[in-house]
Each structure stands twice: as C-alpha cells, then as structure tokens.
Amino acid sequence: MSKQRIKQLIEDRTDQDGLTKTGIPGVRLFRATQAIPCVPAVYEPSVVAIVNGSKEAVLDGHRYIYDDSKYLCCPMSMPVKAGTPNASIDDPLYGVFISLNQRVMTELTLEMENVDGAFPTLKGDLRAQGIRLAEWDEGFTDALQRLLQLGANPTDAAVLGDARLREIYYAILQGEAGMFARQAFAAGNAIARSIAHVSSHLDAPISIDDMAARAGMSRAVFHRKFKQVTTMAPIQFVKSMRLNNAAMKIAGGMTVNEAAIDVGYVSASQFSREFKRMYGKSPRQWSDGHHVSIGSA
C-alpha cells in the first residue's frame, strides 16, 4: 500500500505539469500528461522515483527506462537525454526528484563504513556507468512515504525535513545502488570531486590537465579512471555538459548568444558548429522547436 499512498500524495499536490515544490529543500514532485521525447538535460546528484508511468534517460548511448519497480540513482552530475515518451492525460506520469546533498551523503557513507557489515558486497564493476537503476525495496519505499507526508504541514517539513531526508539517503545507501553511490560520495573519490568542479564552473576555461591535477593524477591515469566512472572521455564529458546545459537554457527562453556565453563558449561560430554536430540542428533551429519546460525532461 505504500506505493499507492505515495502516488496519492503526489497526485493531490500536483495540479499542473512540471515540477512542484514540497517545502522540503531539494525535494520536488512532478507530473507529465503528454509524451515528451528525450531531449538534452543535466542530472545533478539526485534520485528520481516514478510511481505511475515510466521515464527514460540516455547516457552516452545507454538507455535506462524506469518506473515504480526501479528508481534512478545519479550520484554525480551527468549530461543525459531524458523524456517521458509514454505519458498521457489518461495515464499521467507521477514522480519525485530528490537532490542528494554531498555533505550529508558523505557523512553517512563514512559513518556506515565504520560499522562492520553495513554495506552488502556486490559483484561486478560498479564504475562502469554514471547512473544506475535500483530496486524499490521496502526501506526506500517506507522512507519516501514518510518524507512526502511532511509536505502537508509546513511546520513538520521545517522541523523534520532534514531528518527524513537523512533517512531516505540511508535507505539509498543500504539499497541496490548503495555501493555505487558510496563510491561517488566517499571522501577519497577524486573523480566525483572533479565532476562537481566542472559542473559548477562551466563558464570558465577547463583543461584536462587541470582536471587531472585537481584529482592528483597523471593525465593518462585520470583519463582512464574518468572513463571508467562516466563511460566518456573527459573532453567529451565537458563538451556534453556545456552543450546540454546550453540546450536547456535555450529551450527555457534564453537567447542563443547568452546561452553560449553562459556555458563557456567564446566563439559563437564554434558553439554553433559543435551544437549542430551534437543535436543535428543549429541553435536557432533548436530554439524554434524546443521551447519546453526544463523540468519536464
């Protein structure tokens, strides 16, 4: 019954498509009643859980489709394409975005590392992708319901919000994506720190040598480890982050020139060439055809 209760909570509090604030920082509900094809987006560190319908994300050619059986865990900023290809008025998409606070996730990770047996041993290479799907287990479901129930009362949200967020972070770290998330938030993860720096400094010059130096690695070692974590080479990742951010800004109403400057391009002609190579359309053609809500992606 918990998932049905979660769906009802979201349905009762969303009266339009797009994102709806809950009163809890970093937690937003969303609804979609029309099909939206996959378009460029940037997933910041977050968990995305769907309670009705399905959502789609594509990272470097790898397609992830998730619904009320699997939630998406993205512990590092990632340039993706995302959409709601099956949403309709008769069968709306309902879900929740939960931002992952780096400080709290790191604290929990370190605390749990000090407890023997806190993390399950999982097989396989956990570094082979930038996002992961995880089963809606009982711990995650119960923690999510308890979190969303706070939204009905502003005082409850203000007083208990941080504690309930910590509870759902703990459920994520204990769940199927726990080891994957732990790698991103462990204190020694230099690649995650490098990605966080890139994500917050897209408007500044970024060199691979500088990224490697910040990570304390040689260029060759950094390139290899970065690709293990994200599936992309560092220069490809930076370009995708810039162009995806620019595409989102243009779709949100920003002018092409403003978007180019905002993501670090000095040359408008270079921006246009790389944008068209990535998306098959010029920035102005994109502007004419993609005025959609950023949150709907």
Long-range contacts (C-beta under 8 A, 24 or more apart in sequence): 2-141, 2-142, 2-144, 2-145, 3-51, 3-68, 3-136, 3-141, 5-145, 6-51, 6-96, 6-141, 6-144, 6-145, 6-148, 7-51, 7-52, 7-94, 9-145, 9-148, 9-149, 9-151, 10-51, 10-94, 10-95, 10-96, 10-148, 11-94, 13-151, 14-94, 17-293, 17-296, 18-293, 18-295, 18-296, 19-97, 19-293, 19-295, 22-148, 22-150, 22-151, 22-157, 23-150, 23-151, 23-154, 23-157, 23-158, 23-161, 24-147, 24-150, 24-151, 24-157, 24-161, 24-164, 24-165, 25-99, 25-161, 26-98, 26-99, 26-101, 26-165, 27-96, 27-97, 27-98, 27-99, 27-147, 27-148, 27-151, 27-161, 27-165, 28-96, 28-97, 28-295, 29-94, 29-95, 29-96, 29-97, 29-148, 30-93, 30-94, 30-95, 30-96, 30-97, 30-295, 30-296, 31-92, 31-93, 31-94, 32-84, 32-87, 32-92, 32-93, 32-296, 33-87, 33-88, 33-89, 33-92, 33-93, 34-84, 34-87, 34-88, 34-89, 35-83, 35-84, 35-85, 35-86, 35-87, 35-88, 36-83, 36-84, 36-85, 36-87, 36-292, 36-296, 36-297, 37-83, 37-85, 38-81, 38-82, 38-83, 38-85, 38-297, 39-81, 39-82, 39-83, 39-247, 39-251, 39-290, 39-292, 39-297, 40-79, 40-80, 40-81, 40-243, 40-244, 40-247, 40-248, 40-279, 40-297, 41-79, 41-80, 41-81, 41-82, 41-244, 41-248, 41-294, 41-297, 42-77, 42-78, 42-79, 42-80, 42-199, 42-241, 42-244, 42-245, 42-248, 43-74, 43-77, 43-78, 43-80, 43-82, 43-131, 44-74, 44-77, 44-99, 44-199, 45-74, 45-75, 45-76, 45-77, 45-99, 45-100, 45-102, 45-105, 45-184, 46-74, 46-97, 46-98, 46-99, 46-100, 47-71, 47-72, 47-73, 47-74, 47-97, 47-98, 47-100, 47-168, 47-172, 48-72, 48-74, 48-95, 48-96, 48-97, 48-98, 49-95, 49-96, 49-98, 49-136, 49-140, 49-144, 50-93, 50-94, 50-95, 51-94, 51-95, 51-96, 52-91, 52-92, 52-93, 52-94, 52-95, 53-84, 53-86, 53-87, 53-91, 53-92, 53-93, 53-94, 53-95, 54-84, 54-86, 54-93, 55-82, 55-83, 55-84, 55-93, 55-95, 56-82, 56-83, 56-84, 56-85, 57-81, 57-82, 57-131, 58-82, 59-129, 59-130, 59-131, 59-231, 60-130, 60-230, 60-231, 60-232, 62-129, 62-231, 64-131, 64-133, 66-133, 68-136, 69-135, 69-136, 70-133, 70-134, 70-135, 70-136, 71-133, 71-134, 71-136, 71-140, 72-131, 72-132, 72-133, 72-134, 73-131, 73-132, 73-133, 73-134, 73-172, 73-177, 73-180, 73-181, 74-130, 74-131, 75-100, 75-105, 75-180, 75-181, 75-183, 75-184, 75-185, 75-192, 76-130, 76-184, 76-191, 76-192, 76-195, 76-196, 76-229, 76-230, 77-195, 77-196, 77-198, 77-199, 77-241, 78-130, 78-131, 78-230, 79-237, 79-240, 79-241, 79-243, 79-244, 79-245, 80-131, 80-244, 82-297, 83-297, 84-296, 96-144, 96-148, 98-147, 98-165, 98-168, 100-169, 100-172, 100-181, 100-185, 101-165, 101-169, 102-185, 102-196, 104-165, 104-166, 104-169, 105-169, 105-173, 105-181, 105-185, 106-185, 106-186, 106-187, 108-166, 108-169, 108-170, 108-173, 108-185, 109-173, 109-181, 109-182, 109-185, 109-186, 109-187, 110-186, 110-187, 112-170, 112-173, 112-182, 113-182, 113-186, 118-174, 119-173, 119-178, 119-179, 119-182, 120-178, 120-179, 122-179, 125-228, 126-179, 126-180, 126-183, 127-183, 127-228, 127-229, 128-228, 128-231, 129-231, 130-229, 130-230, 130-231, 130-232, 132-176, 132-177, 132-180, 133-177, 134-172, 134-175, 134-176, 134-177, 135-175, 135-176, 137-171, 137-175, 137-176, 139-171, 139-174, 139-175, 140-168, 140-171, 140-172, 140-175, 142-171, 143-167, 143-168, 143-170, 143-171, 144-168, 144-171, 183-229, 190-214, 190-215, 190-216, 190-217, 191-215, 191-225, 191-226, 191-229, 191-230, 192-229, 194-222, 194-226, 195-230, 195-237, 198-237, 198-238, 198-241, 199-241, 202-241, 202-242, 202-245, 202-262, 202-263, 202-264, 203-261, 203-262, 203-263, 203-264, 204-264, 205-264, 206-238, 206-264, 208-234, 208-235, 239-274, 239-278, 240-278, 243-274, 243-275, 243-278, 243-279, 246-271, 246-275, 246-283, 247-275, 247-279, 247-286, 247-290, 248-294, 248-297, 250-283, 250-286, 250-287, 250-290, 251-286, 251-287, 251-290, 251-291, 251-292, 251-294, 252-293, 252-294, 253-291, 256-283, 256-284, 256-287, 259-283
